[in-house]
Amino acid sequence: MAHTSPSPSAFRRGLGWLHKEWFLVGMLAAVGLATLQPDVGRSGGLLHAELVTKIGIAIVFFLHGLGLSFASLRQGVLSWRVHLVVQAMTFAVFPLTWLAADALVGRWLPADLALGFCYLCALPSTISSSVALTGLARGNVPAAIFNATLSSVLGIVITPLLVGLLARVDGQSLPFMDTVIGIAQLLLLPLVLGQLARPLLHAWHHRHKRLTTLLDRWVILLLVYSAFCDSVAGGLWRDNGVGTLLQAAVGAGLLLVLVLALSTWLARRLGFSTEDEITAVFCGSKKTLASGVPMAKLLFGASPAIGLIMLPIMFYHQIQLFVCALLANRYAGRKAVKPGPGTGL
């Protein structure tokens, strides 16, 4: 019996799919590499990914500064309905969702894992991936920058208050000025420098929009890789049983699906433009791992179960990057047909 080989057309279709979905393949490869060799990309590892990631984020924000006119920035600040939706999702809908889930299934969860979900729902939105994914999806980047920054600053005070209220956990006050300075260095300084350089480099930036879009995607891949390296090196697969891992992963996934659906429904119910809907969906559904880890060490530093407490945010962070990156690609595909105003890239 003769063996049949793949037809040239099937091979071309496969290459076409790989070319179209290279971002998804890259994310899976990043997770695989992190699982196999976590020490290479972990914080303080061979690649010093924590430093490279910060440089990448700074470059992305510098390019956002080049691409954003003053009118666009003003528009972002004035998008008050978007701001209300995002902050309400972050600091009201998430905690209320936790209260409902705790009443329904809390008794079947390990106490420390339940505390971890409570902590996840109290965290602020992430900065870098919210802005990068909003830009990738061609949403309202100025509003995303404003909301991500506002959420992080508010979270310094609101997160420990929510944890103390919902879980009755006493914590220390968080370093307000250090966090504000860190945000300014990571986000505002590159953005301001980009704005200052706009008269000189705007034409160059306009000619190389494809390059800046690719850079956004590569920075997101780097975030996935470095975050997974830290998670695996910290004992993600080693220290937790399969049942606990499944509970954390399924719970994080269901929570993300719920908030994505709620934020999308609310944005459309309020008649948001597609650009504002993208911002509301991505900024309103995100939770930060970068700020979550140091906050957790301050709030739960004396607890021997801090690893289990951190498990929900570790899973949520990875799942949100996967799902929202795919969602951003879909939004960008729709917007490519008819580009609209308010896109950062």
C-alpha positions as CSV (number, residue, x, y, z in Angstrom):
1,M,0.0,0.0,0.0
2,A,1.5,3.3,-1.1
3,H,2.2,5.9,1.5
4,T,0.7,9.3,0.8
5,S,2.6,12.5,1.7
6,P,1.0,15.8,2.5
7,S,0.0,17.7,-0.6
8,P,1.7,21.0,-1.4
9,S,-1.6,22.8,-0.9
10,A,-2.0,21.3,2.6
11,F,1.6,22.3,3.4
12,R,0.9,25.9,2.2
13,R,-2.3,26.0,4.3
14,G,-0.3,24.9,7.3
15,L,2.4,27.6,6.7
16,G,-0.4,30.1,6.2
17,W,-2.0,29.1,9.6
18,L,1.4,29.3,11.3
19,H,2.0,32.7,9.8
20,K,-1.4,34.0,10.9
21,E,-1.3,32.4,14.4
22,W,2.4,32.8,15.1
23,F,1.6,34.8,18.2
24,L,-0.4,31.9,19.8
25,V,2.4,29.5,18.8
26,G,4.9,31.9,20.4
27,M,2.9,32.0,23.6
28,L,2.7,28.2,23.9
29,A,6.5,28.0,23.1
30,A,7.2,30.6,25.9
31,V,5.3,28.5,28.4
32,G,7.0,25.3,27.3
33,L,10.5,26.9,27.5
34,A,9.7,28.3,30.9
35,T,8.5,24.9,32.1
36,L,11.6,23.2,30.8
37,Q,14.2,25.8,31.9
38,P,12.7,28.2,34.4
39,D,16.1,29.3,35.8
40,V,17.1,30.9,32.5
41,G,14.3,33.4,32.4
42,R,13.4,33.9,36.1
43,S,14.1,37.1,38.0
44,G,17.9,37.2,38.6
45,G,18.4,34.4,36.0
46,L,20.8,34.2,33.1
47,L,18.7,36.4,30.8
48,H,17.9,38.9,33.6
49,A,14.3,38.9,32.1
50,E,13.1,41.3,34.8
51,L,15.4,44.0,33.5
52,V,14.8,43.2,29.8
53,T,11.1,43.2,30.3
54,K,11.2,46.7,31.9
55,I,13.3,48.0,29.0
56,G,10.8,46.5,26.6
57,I,7.9,48.1,28.4
58,A,9.7,51.4,28.5
59,I,10.3,51.3,24.7
60,V,6.7,50.4,24.1
61,F,5.5,53.4,26.2
62,F,8.0,55.6,24.5
63,L,6.5,54.6,21.1
64,H,3.0,55.2,22.5
65,G,4.2,58.7,23.4
66,L,5.4,59.2,19.9
67,G,2.1,58.0,18.5
68,L,-0.2,60.0,20.8
69,S,-1.1,63.5,20.0
70,F,-2.0,65.9,22.8
71,A,-5.6,65.8,21.6
72,S,-5.6,62.0,22.1
73,L,-4.2,62.3,25.6
74,R,-6.8,64.9,26.5
75,Q,-9.5,62.6,25.0
76,G,-8.2,59.8,27.3
77,V,-8.4,61.8,30.4
78,L,-11.9,63.0,29.5
79,S,-13.3,59.5,28.8
80,W,-15.0,59.6,32.2
81,R,-17.5,56.9,31.4
82,V,-14.7,54.4,30.5
83,H,-12.9,55.3,33.7
84,L,-16.0,54.7,35.8
85,V,-16.6,51.3,34.2
86,V,-13.0,50.2,34.5
87,Q,-12.6,51.2,38.2
88,A,-16.0,49.8,39.1
89,M,-15.1,46.5,37.5
90,T,-11.7,46.4,39.3
91,F,-12.6,47.5,42.8
92,A,-16.4,46.7,43.0
93,V,-17.5,43.9,40.6
94,F,-14.5,41.7,41.4
95,P,-14.9,41.9,45.2
96,L,-18.7,41.3,44.9
97,T,-18.0,38.3,42.6
98,W,-15.7,36.9,45.3
99,L,-18.4,37.3,48.0
100,A,-20.9,35.5,45.8
101,A,-18.4,32.7,45.0
102,D,-17.3,32.4,48.6
103,A,-21.0,31.9,49.7
104,L,-21.5,29.2,47.0
105,V,-18.3,27.2,47.0
106,G,-16.0,28.7,49.7
107,R,-16.6,25.8,52.1
108,W,-15.1,23.3,49.7
109,L,-11.9,25.3,49.1
110,P,-8.7,25.1,51.2
111,A,-8.7,28.1,53.5
112,D,-5.5,29.5,52.1
113,L,-6.6,29.0,48.5
114,A,-9.9,30.8,49.3
115,L,-7.8,33.7,50.7
116,G,-5.8,33.7,47.5
117,F,-9.0,34.2,45.4
118,C,-10.1,37.0,47.8
119,Y,-6.7,38.6,47.3
120,L,-6.9,38.2,43.5
121,C,-10.2,40.0,43.4
122,A,-8.9,42.9,45.5
123,L,-5.8,43.6,43.3
124,P,-5.6,46.6,40.9
125,S,-5.4,46.3,37.2
126,T,-2.1,45.6,35.5
127,I,-0.3,48.4,33.7
128,S,1.9,47.0,30.9
129,S,-0.2,44.3,29.4
130,S,-3.4,46.4,29.6
131,V,-1.9,49.1,27.6
132,A,0.0,46.8,25.2
133,L,-3.0,44.7,24.5
134,T,-5.3,47.7,24.1
135,G,-2.8,49.0,21.5
136,L,-2.6,45.6,19.8
137,A,-6.4,45.5,19.6
138,R,-6.4,49.2,18.3
139,G,-8.4,50.5,21.2
140,N,-8.4,53.8,23.1
141,V,-4.8,53.7,24.3
142,P,-4.9,57.1,26.0
143,A,-7.8,56.0,28.2
144,A,-6.0,52.7,28.9
145,I,-2.9,54.5,30.0
146,F,-4.9,56.7,32.3
147,N,-7.0,53.9,33.8
148,A,-4.1,51.5,34.3
149,T,-2.1,54.1,36.1
150,L,-5.1,55.3,38.2
151,S,-6.0,51.7,39.1
152,S,-2.4,51.0,40.3
153,V,-2.3,54.1,42.4
154,L,-5.7,53.5,43.9
155,G,-4.8,49.9,44.6
156,I,-2.1,50.9,47.0
157,V,-4.8,51.9,49.4
158,I,-7.9,50.0,48.3
159,T,-6.3,46.5,48.0
160,P,-5.3,46.1,51.7
161,L,-8.6,47.7,52.8
162,L,-10.5,45.2,50.7
163,V,-8.5,42.3,51.9
164,G,-9.0,43.3,55.5
165,L,-12.7,43.8,55.0
166,L,-13.4,40.7,53.0
167,A,-11.0,38.3,54.6
168,R,-10.3,39.9,58.0
169,V,-6.6,39.9,57.5
170,D,-4.5,42.6,59.1
171,G,-1.7,44.0,57.0
172,Q,1.0,46.6,57.0
173,S,0.7,49.9,55.2
174,L,2.1,49.8,51.7
175,P,5.0,52.0,50.4
176,F,2.9,54.6,48.7
177,M,5.7,56.8,47.4
178,D,7.9,54.0,46.3
179,T,5.1,52.5,44.2
180,V,4.2,55.9,42.7
181,I,7.8,56.5,41.8
182,G,8.1,53.0,40.3
183,I,5.0,53.7,38.1
184,A,6.3,57.0,37.0
185,Q,9.7,55.6,36.0
186,L,8.1,52.6,34.2
187,L,5.2,54.4,32.4
188,L,5.1,58.2,32.7
189,L,8.7,59.0,32.0
190,P,9.0,57.0,28.7
191,L,5.6,58.4,27.7
192,V,6.7,62.0,28.4
193,L,10.0,61.5,26.6
194,G,8.0,60.1,23.6
195,Q,5.8,63.2,23.6
196,L,8.9,65.4,23.7
197,A,10.5,63.6,20.8
198,R,7.2,63.5,18.8
199,P,8.1,66.6,16.7
200,L,11.3,64.9,15.6
201,L,10.3,61.3,15.3
202,H,6.6,61.2,14.6
203,A,7.1,60.8,10.8
204,W,9.5,57.9,11.4
205,H,7.0,56.3,13.8
206,H,4.2,56.7,11.2
207,R,6.3,54.9,8.6
208,H,7.1,52.0,10.9
209,K,3.7,51.2,12.4
210,R,4.1,47.5,11.6
211,L,7.4,47.4,13.5
212,T,5.8,49.0,16.6
213,T,2.9,46.5,16.5
214,L,5.3,43.6,16.3
215,L,7.3,45.0,19.2
216,D,4.1,45.1,21.3
217,R,3.6,41.4,20.7
218,W,7.1,40.5,21.5
219,V,7.0,42.4,24.8
220,I,3.8,40.4,25.7
221,L,5.6,37.2,24.8
222,L,8.5,38.2,27.0
223,L,6.0,39.0,29.9
224,V,4.5,35.5,29.5
225,Y,7.9,33.8,29.5
226,S,9.4,35.7,32.4
227,A,6.2,35.3,34.5
228,F,6.0,31.6,33.9
229,C,9.7,31.2,34.7
230,D,9.2,32.8,38.1
231,S,6.1,30.7,38.7
232,V,7.7,27.4,37.8
233,A,10.9,28.3,39.6
234,G,8.8,29.2,42.7
235,G,7.4,25.6,42.8
236,L,4.2,26.0,40.8
237,W,4.3,22.4,39.6
238,R,6.4,21.0,42.5
239,D,4.7,22.2,45.6
240,N,1.0,21.8,44.8
241,G,-1.1,18.7,44.2
242,V,-3.0,18.2,41.0
243,G,-6.4,18.8,42.7
244,T,-5.3,22.2,44.2
245,L,-3.8,23.2,40.9
246,L,-7.0,22.3,39.1
247,Q,-9.1,24.3,41.6
248,A,-7.0,27.4,41.2
249,A,-6.8,27.1,37.4
250,V,-10.5,26.4,36.9
251,G,-11.5,29.1,39.4
252,A,-9.2,31.7,37.7
253,G,-10.5,30.8,34.3
254,L,-14.2,31.0,35.3
255,L,-13.6,34.3,36.9
256,L,-11.9,35.7,33.8
257,V,-14.7,34.5,31.6
258,L,-17.3,36.1,33.9
259,V,-15.6,39.5,34.1
260,L,-14.9,39.6,30.3
261,A,-18.6,38.9,29.6
262,L,-19.7,41.5,32.2
263,S,-17.4,44.2,31.0
264,T,-18.3,43.6,27.3
265,W,-22.0,43.6,28.1
266,L,-21.7,46.8,30.1
267,A,-19.7,48.6,27.5
268,R,-22.2,47.8,24.8
269,R,-25.1,48.5,27.0
270,L,-23.7,52.0,27.6
271,G,-23.2,52.5,23.8
272,F,-19.4,52.7,23.9
273,S,-17.5,53.0,20.7
274,T,-15.4,49.9,19.7
275,E,-12.2,51.7,20.8
276,D,-13.7,52.4,24.3
277,E,-15.2,48.9,24.5
278,I,-11.7,47.5,24.0
279,T,-10.3,49.6,26.7
280,A,-13.1,48.8,29.2
281,V,-12.8,45.1,28.5
282,F,-9.0,44.8,28.7
283,C,-8.4,47.2,31.6
284,G,-11.5,46.2,33.5
285,S,-10.7,42.4,33.5
286,K,-6.9,42.6,34.3
287,K,-5.3,41.8,37.6
288,T,-1.6,42.6,38.3
289,L,1.0,40.0,39.2
290,A,3.8,42.5,39.2
291,S,2.3,44.6,42.0
292,G,0.5,41.6,43.5
293,V,3.7,39.8,44.6
294,P,5.3,42.6,46.6
295,M,1.9,43.5,48.1
296,A,1.4,39.9,49.1
297,K,4.7,39.8,50.8
298,L,3.7,42.8,52.9
299,L,0.2,41.6,53.7
300,F,1.0,37.9,54.2
301,G,4.7,37.8,54.7
302,A,4.5,35.9,58.0
303,S,2.2,33.2,56.6
304,P,3.8,29.9,55.6
305,A,1.0,29.5,53.1
306,I,1.9,32.5,51.0
307,G,2.7,30.3,48.0
308,L,-0.8,28.8,48.0
309,I,-2.3,32.3,48.5
310,M,-0.4,33.5,45.4
311,L,-1.6,30.5,43.3
312,P,-4.9,32.1,42.0
313,I,-3.2,35.3,40.8
314,M,-0.4,33.3,39.2
315,F,-2.9,31.3,37.2
316,Y,-5.1,34.3,36.5
317,H,-2.1,36.2,35.2
318,Q,-1.2,33.5,32.7
319,I,-4.7,32.8,31.6
320,Q,-5.6,36.5,31.1
321,L,-2.5,37.0,28.9
322,F,-3.5,34.0,26.7
323,V,-7.2,34.8,26.4
324,C,-6.8,38.6,26.1
325,A,-4.0,38.3,23.5
326,L,-6.3,36.1,21.4
327,L,-9.2,38.5,21.9
328,A,-6.9,41.4,21.0
329,N,-6.0,39.7,17.7
330,R,-9.7,39.3,16.9
331,Y,-10.5,43.0,17.7
332,A,-7.5,44.0,15.6
333,G,-8.7,41.9,12.7
334,R,-12.1,43.6,12.8
335,K,-10.5,47.0,13.0
336,A,-8.1,46.3,10.1
337,V,-11.1,46.5,7.8
338,K,-12.0,50.0,8.8
339,P,-9.4,51.7,11.1
340,G,-11.0,54.1,13.6
341,P,-9.8,57.1,15.7
342,G,-8.4,56.8,19.1
343,T,-6.0,53.9,18.4
344,G,-2.7,54.3,19.9
345,L,-0.8,52.5,17.2
